[in-house]
Amino acid sequence: MQPSSSSSSSAHPPDHPGAKPPAPPAPAMGYPANPSPNGNPAPAAAYFAAAAPPPSAAGPPNGTAAFGVAYPYPAPPHHPPPPHHPYPYPPPPPHHHHHYAPHPPPPTCLRRLLAAVVGAFLLLGAATFIVWLLLRPRAPAFSLTSLALSGVAYSPSNSSLSATFDAALLAANPNAKLSVTYFSPLASVSFAPSSPIAVASLAPFSQGPGNTTTLAFRLVVDDAYVGPDDAAPLRSGGGGGAVGVQVRLMAVAVFDRGGWRTRRRVMRVMCDGVQVVFRGKNSTEAAFSGPPRRCDVVL
């Protein structure tokens, strides 16, 4: 069966030897349709409109050229720019607070017991502070009333000294409402500023409010080493010169009034720079002469 001539003429336009070829379709949406100079197909980036319909036999109206028709296409999706961070690393993830169930309150009896204990401590501390303000313990006062040196025997060959020191301290309690007790008294004597050359333990004693007590003691030196500088006044009986002596006392003092008592405190009594004068040349005795010498007390 042969196809009809009408169908052939409608599918393929008749050939006209003198007619110009139709212009290429116009580019869609402003993209240029630049043909490749070497005759290759146009690049994939150029988009063309759909092909124009075939010209009719009568030709375009009014002698105008046929142009392609452009059809719109969807624009590429818009992607927002990435967020700007002041640091080269992303921000830390948000902190999520975990909410835990609160602990149940302690029983009422336990809270009352704790409150009672705290209140008792506060009352005790307040009472102690008030008593301390009312009584206000004051340190005792000590003075050296006498100091005698006898039986002095110094050996230059081995720098040893043998002698006897007799000292007396006057202790005064300035507190009008407090008594003071001295535990473990320890007396010592030395040539300034060397180490003690004789130490003796004394018996404990007490003083009532406003009391004054004389504390006498003896210190025996038996072949104690004495340096050359300290031994210079002792050679040949001192030659009528003087030698500096240090007398010290250390004890544990406790103040009390009735049932109230302070804590134990270490007390130090220092009578430094006491000058004892030899009675004459080749004398083995020396003594401190003058009014009582006030001693320093550290409590």
Residue, then its C-alpha position, 0 to 999 in steps of 0.5 A: m500500500q502506497p502512502s498518499s501524497s497529502s501525508s508526505s507533503s505535510a510531514h516534509p515540506p517541498d523543496h525550493p531550490g531558491a529558498k534560504p534555510p530557516a534560522p536556528p531556534a532562538p536561545a531560551m531565557g537569554y542563554p546564547a546559542n553559540p555554535s562550535p566553530n569546528g562544526n561540532p554540536a553545541p555544548a550542553a550548557a546552551y539550552f534551545a527552545a523547541a523546534a519551530p513548526p514547519p512553514s506552510a506552503a503559503g510562507p510566513p505572513n507579511g514576509t516576516a521570518a520565522f523564529g523559534v518559541a522559547y519555553p521557560y524552565p525551572a531555575p536551579p534551587h537556591h542554597p543559602p550560604p553557610p553560617h559564619h563562625p568566628y572560630p575555625y571549628p563549629p560551636p560546641p553542642p548545646h548543654h542539656h541540663h539534667h534534672y534529677a529528682p530532689h532528695p527527700p528531706p531528713p526526718t524531723c527528729l534528726r533535724r531537731l537533734l542537729a539544731a539542738v547540738v549546734g545550739a548547745f555549741l553556740l551557747l557554750g562558746a558564747a558563755t566561754f567568751i563572756v567569762w573570758l571578757l569578764l576575767r581576762p587573764r593577765a600574764p604574771a610579772f617576774s623580777l630577778t631580786s638576787l643572783a650569786l656565783s660561788g665556788v668558781a673553778y675554771s680550767p683553761s686546759n679543757s675550758s671547763l667550769s665548775a660553779t654554783f648559782d643561787a638565784a631568787l625570782l619575785a613572781a606577782n599575780p596581777n589578776a584580781k579574780l584568777s589563781v594561777t598554777y605553774f606546772s613543771p617549772l624548769a630553770s636554767v643559767s648560761f653565759a650570754p649568748s651561749s647554751p645553758i650550762a646548768v638546768a634544774s627542775l623545780a617543784p610546782f607552785s600556785q598563786g592566788p589572786g593578787n599574790t606575790t611569791t619569791l621563788a629561790f633555786r640553786l643551779v650547780v655547774d659541774d665541768a661544763y664547757v665554756g667557750p674562750d670568749d665567755a671564759a675570759p672574765l673567769r680566768s684568775g678569779g675574774g680579776g675584779g671584773a664582771v660577767g654577763v649571765q642569763v637566768r631563764l624559767m619555763a613552766v606551764a601556766v593554768f588560770d582558774r576560778g572556781g570550776w572555770r579553767t583556761r587551757r594550759r599555756v607555756m610560759r617563758v621568763m627571760c632575765d638576760g644581761v644580768q651583770v655579776v661582779f667578782r669581789g676581788k682578784n683571785s676571788t671565787e665569788a661574784a654577785f648581782s648588786g642593784p634593784p630587782r631587775r624586771c624580766d620579760v614574760v612570754l605567755 
